[in-house]
């Protein structure tokens, strides 16, 4: 048996921190030993591809989840994956199911590649797919059962709403096979994962091809007054002092972080600022701006900068690397990259060489290529080491909630952090282009006061979309439409432990809704009752 009884029992230990510590003491060493043995076998199976793979374990973030209630972890896993990611193989020990599972985990971004593999190379994968169907399980969202005789993969691909997929083998604790069988299962799934990654690389290379275009913009920075006026014309609601601080921070440091609640306009501000730098209008392309959506599974610089593929002898670039090269070739113009939701993964991991380059006079980044000059997949070349362009600015946006990591001192010491948390409702109303019922506006302003007291104010995006919903709900009265929006957009934000401030905010909201927003008042009453029973509440309990 690969896991000792004490290792498995660690996942049943009462207490949040106590369970985590037990897992690290008893289960983690045994899983690490198994992972190392699996890596040795995988290196022999995929000798040329294996250097691209990385090993990761479930992180402590699973229990450090902000201000909400913390629950003990329910499982512990290790995974092998590689850029461009979106799929990987993993071994999981579950304390809830009391199982050991070995499976392929695939996110929606790799669903098209799986469909193409199954369509174009079905004979190659039929044996594995059928083995999973007969000996294992496939788990995904499905609204209807499969037709008789339908393979699980065809069922998955037929479900448009199905994005996440787990497919593999499940063993109960009292019947876990020997180590070699678990490693056999991992190695059986690895070639499928590798085929998905190689297909993704081919498709990404075609989308990252450089095209020579004539860019019409002027180098240099316009005065701040001109930038601020351009941003205000586009409808951005923000304090003038915050906007000027942001402008100065962008010029002073290569890394700026915008913090604030979801919907406060952080990402939009980065685009408006970049547009203002070159006079680009709404809907027009901006050659100096790139938006990068940070993914939760990023854990090295290769996810951001790309990587050298030993199979092809080419460097597999990302859109980010292309933008870096573009900025380096145009040193008189400021370039902007927005790392959207940068703390969904750990910035100190995937930004590590960039943060170091920003602090040195040379500004060099080792790309890990064997030659000083390497051709890029999709066209072009890259030199190693890569010199970080002094005219390129990284602007990260961060939310602080259960899905994100706290920023480390390493990141904060190298950045200017600007908070966009103060909502100016009067200014928002002045720039809102639709009609606003005075009574609805007064109600929304009162709701916002209580939401802010609960620590969950609605952002400008949520307020604007609530008002547009009310405008379009011709079959309802304005207050009926607002009641619906309270349940759909605003109340789901509320969650927290029983503190005097939080309880008072919920009571204030309930009193405000009584008689005018009856369904919202009922839900708030239920949330308060749960707060009395459990000392914690949220919208869903």
Secondary structure, DSSP 8 states (H G I E B T S, - for coil): --S-HHHHHGGG-SSHHHHHHHIIIIIHHHHHHHHHHHHHHHHHHTTTTGGG-EEEE--GGGT--TTS-----SEEEEEEE-TT-SEEEEEEEETTTTEEEEEEEE-GGGHHHHHHHHHHSHHHHHHHHHHHHHHSEEE---SS---TT--HHHHHHH-TT---EEEEEEEEGGG---HHHHHHHHHHHHHHHHHHHHHHHHHHHHHT-----------S---HHHHHHHHHHTT----HHHHHHHHHHHHH-SEEEEE--TTSSHHHHHHHHHHHHHT--TTS--TTEEEEE--TT--STHHHH-EEETTTTEEE--HHHHHHHHHHT-TTS-EEEEEETGGGS-HHHHTHHHHHHHTSSS-EE----SSSEEEBTTS-EEESSEE--TTEEEEEEE--STTS----HHHHTTSEEEE-----HHHHHHH--S---HHHHHHHHHHHHHHHHTT----HHHHHHHHHHHHH-TTS-HHHHHHHHIIIIIGGG-EEE--HHHHHHHHHHHHHHTTTSHHHHHHHHHHHHHHHHHSEEES--
